[in-house]
Amino acid sequence: MVRVLRGSGTQWRREIPVEAALAPAYIRSMQAAPELKEMTLPEKLALMEALWAELCRHEEEVPVADWHKEILDERARLLAEGRAAFVDWEVAKERIAKRTA
């Protein structure tokens, strides 16, 4: 079940089965646009989280573009060679903020 949050509180507006939320796109596509426009931001985020969870359950089926795989392979190689390192998320956000300021 997907719980769809109402407002900023902890009350749930409705619960819908994941299968209903994730019905094949060709079935729901004509209805989705108006429904999405009527959803609150918390409802949209809950749906997005449900979609992400479903994609993660079948990640081997999610296509990866060749260019993206090349970048990931390069980064893995640099890590293995000790020429790159992970950075704490807070440090990374500070660096990004400085570059974009």
ChimeraX attribute file (.defattr): number of C-alpha atoms within 10 A of each C-alpha:
attribute: neighborCount
match mode: 1-to-1
recipient: residues
	/A:1	12
	/A:2	17
	/A:3	17
	/A:4	20
	/A:5	20
	/A:6	16
	/A:7	13
	/A:8	7
	/A:9	7
	/A:10	8
	/A:11	11
	/A:12	12
	/A:13	11
	/A:14	12
	/A:15	11
	/A:16	11
	/A:17	11
	/A:18	16
	/A:19	12
	/A:20	11
	/A:21	15
	/A:22	13
	/A:23	12
	/A:24	10
	/A:25	10
	/A:26	8
	/A:27	9
	/A:28	14
	/A:29	11
	/A:30	10
	/A:31	11
	/A:32	12
	/A:33	10
	/A:34	10
	/A:35	10
	/A:36	13
	/A:37	10
	/A:38	11
	/A:39	14
	/A:40	14
	/A:41	14
	/A:42	14
	/A:43	21
	/A:44	16
	/A:45	14
	/A:46	16
	/A:47	20
	/A:48	13
	/A:49	13
	/A:50	19
	/A:51	14
	/A:52	12
	/A:53	13
	/A:54	14
	/A:55	13
	/A:56	12
	/A:57	9
	/A:58	9
	/A:59	12
	/A:60	9
	/A:61	9
	/A:62	9
	/A:63	7
	/A:64	11
	/A:65	8
	/A:66	9
	/A:67	9
	/A:68	10
	/A:69	11
	/A:70	12
	/A:71	11
	/A:72	12
	/A:73	12
	/A:74	12
	/A:75	15
	/A:76	13
	/A:77	13
	/A:78	13
	/A:79	13
	/A:80	11
	/A:81	10
	/A:82	9
	/A:83	9
	/A:84	12
	/A:85	11
	/A:86	7
	/A:87	9
	/A:88	8
	/A:89	9
	/A:90	9
	/A:91	10
	/A:92	12
	/A:93	12
	/A:94	10
	/A:95	11
	/A:96	11
	/A:97	10
	/A:98	9
	/A:99	8
	/A:100	6
	/A:101	5
